[in-house]
Amino acid sequence: LACSHHQCAFPLNQNELCIWNTVTAQPLRLSGHHYSISALSFGSKINPLLVCSASRERVVVWNLDECTQKVQEGLTPRGIVIGTLLGMVLHVRFSPDDQQVAVCAGNRIYMLSAKSEAILAELDGHLAPVTAAEFCTWEKSMLISVSEDRTFKARKVWDYSTSQLIYQSGVLTAFPLLSLLIDEENKQIITGCAEGQLWIFSLISDHNYRCVAHINLKKEQEKFCNKVWKSGKGIGQNTSKLCKTNNMRPEGSLETSLPILLIEHCDFLVCFHNEENTSSALNTSYFWIGSSTGLLIINLANFELEASLAYKDYSDLSIRFAGSCALTRKAVNGKVLCLITSMFEDMTAVLEVNLAALVRTHQSDFLLCGNENSLSVIARVVMQCNTSYFFPFLNNHYFRVIELNYFAIGVKSTVKDQPLVFHNKIKSSGYTAAPQMTMFSPNNNLKKNEVSKWKTSCKCKSKEYPLESSPPIKHEKEISVTCKPTPICCIQYSGDGDMLACGLADKTVLIFNSNLTDTYKVFSGPDGAVNSVGWSHDKKWLVSASEDRTLRVWSVCNNEPALILGKEKFHKTVRFAQFYFIDAFILLCCGAEFHLLSFHLDTTKDDLKRYKQRSVCKLVQKFPMASTMEITSLSAVNDFYSYIVLTAGSNRALEVFDLNAGCSTAVIPEVHTRSVHQICQNKGSSFSTQQPEAYNLFMTTAAGDGIKLWDLRTLR
């Protein structure tokens, strides 16, 4: 099958070629083959529009303009035979200039002239029939091919007399590779197999054909259906049936395979033709996936499904399983032509798909764009003096944030003066004197140089870093933190970027200047590797968690911890700890739950009880993460007021908690193929001013699965 603009090409009576014009609804029947037509392809150019048909005995190129004219004149149209007796042809493809045709017959690829019968080159190397071949548009001499031997090959062809094999992949899968597409914009190739697996490889010269992504369409389709089903809006004609068939399959029923018959570019921009938010569509590539059961749209930026269309959801369509399909690359009036044939019957159908309506139907099911109740990192409620307004569950607890901000450094004595004397003469205690009205008076006798020095030290405004500038990539300095090789488990800059804290596996915490010229402080005391370090907003405190199931809060001015939470507080190792809500709380994750702690720090010491710490800490509430054994990463904003906490678990899911409501608000399953080991939020910077919407972005990463950028408002 083949589609181009308003033309559809398909075999009629096996050996006759039919060109159907969807505008005039007039068929053009072309005869020239004696055996069944097995491959079709339209040319790359519109004027003249060429079509190539192939059977086991000949390959014919037709000029549709000339054929139409001859039919109108009452003559029999004839094509140009460019190849004979090449064998069973599975695929044909025109070159970008329509001067040559690549014919995949058996294990070989024949380069034929499109104007005469001449074999320009003969390429071999595959061990099984070649199923698809594509020309590289930015490098005309390159040809990519895939085969049933489960490999792909990249070749350079020049002078059509010699050929050079540039790259040959290994065996990708246990199933034959059926389809191939070259993405010109991203310089990538996309290939699919008979079991619903997609591979994306980079064609950039320095990348050495590395694999960019591997997509399991069955899993992506299940995730897509679960999103629609859980949204509670899966009641549409298309989505409900699709989700029911995937989520409530009857016991004993068979599961069909998902062969990838076609991969084609998707003109996704037509969905936002009259809207302002076209930037996301402009910067992202989309492509169609044609399978035996329906059509899918894949987003190349996040490798997720944007829309799905199942053949069996439409009662007017008698074809349930397609044996072959073809799509037009460009949408005409917002609609795409789809040509499918039945796998079991001699039947062909032409579908007209309204791309914008299809995408909007699915987006309205589970996207939160424009919803007033959507999540946002920045608190939308005006701050009140009572913190229990923001955290209702604090009413039953001892600490409240607004009170913690006014605690003094020392503990005020509550013991009244007693007339305890051991001699006869008693000196007046001063109760009869006039009270001192002026408690504090500033010292105005400062010298000019002292005043300027004080002003310079208090000036802490950071230099603005322009957003249009590129990020720093120049290697500045490298130091060794210890004499012997020691893993660095965690690092974190202070908010102003002046100091850097490092947690080491040798049970120490080091603080460096930002230019790494000197070690500012060394903290020791944990009996295990330091898993996490976190700065307070005012840069006076540092919280650390270690493998010995302890948590410590250090004063940057002293070498002794101001607060120690021992093993009796936690049943498992504390993997992550940080200050939260502008130093009002401490967040830490332990096992499958994270704790919210309120605290008060006091570094003063009693000479008689120096072993007893005066700092106090109290558990406010525990928040368990659903269906996981352990929280692998946690993130929350401390530089401004935000009630959103992000957690990732060993079940590869990411969960969003709203501490203003005191509960979980969203779960994203299978964020990566492996457990997320790092969540990075946009927590603001002292060196740049950003739009409020930018703070809703966060990134996740997992070993071997790259980095993903997410939007909290859409959870995608």
Salt bridges, closest charged atoms under 4 A:
GLU16 OE2 - ARG29 NE 3.04
GLU57 OE2 - HIS33 ND1 3.81
GLU57 OE2 - ARG58 NE 3.59
GLU122 OE2 - ARG108 NH1 2.13
GLU134 OE2 - ARG93 NH2 3.15
GLU139 OE2 - LYS156 NZ 3.19
ASP149 OD2 - HIS126 ND1 3.18
GLU184 OE2 - ARG329 NH2 3.68
GLU195 OE2 - LYS218 NZ 3.27
GLU220 OE2 - LYS223 NZ 3.76
GLU255 OE2 - LYS218 NZ 3.89
GLU275 OE2 - ARG360 NH1 2.51
GLU304 OE1 - LYS227 NZ 3.47
GLU304 OE1 - ARG716 NH2 3.80
GLU306 OE1 - ARG716 NH1 3.39
GLU352 OE1 - LYS335 NZ 3.71
GLU478 OE1 - HIS475 NE2 3.69
ASP496 OD2 - LYS539 NZ 2.78
ASP498 OD2 - LYS539 NZ 3.75
ASP527 OD1 - LYS507 NZ 3.41
GLU547 OE2 - ARG575 NH1 2.67
ASP548 OD2 - ARG552 NH1 3.95
GLU593 OE2 - HIS595 NE2 3.37
GLU593 OE2 - LYS622 NZ 3.88
ASP606 OD2 - ARG614 NH2 3.84
ASP607 OD1 - ARG610 NH1 3.98
GLU630 OE2 - ARG575 NE 3.00
ASP639 OD1 - HIS537 ND1 3.49
ASP705 OD2 - HIS672 ND1 2.83
ASP711 OD2 - ARG713 NH2 2.76
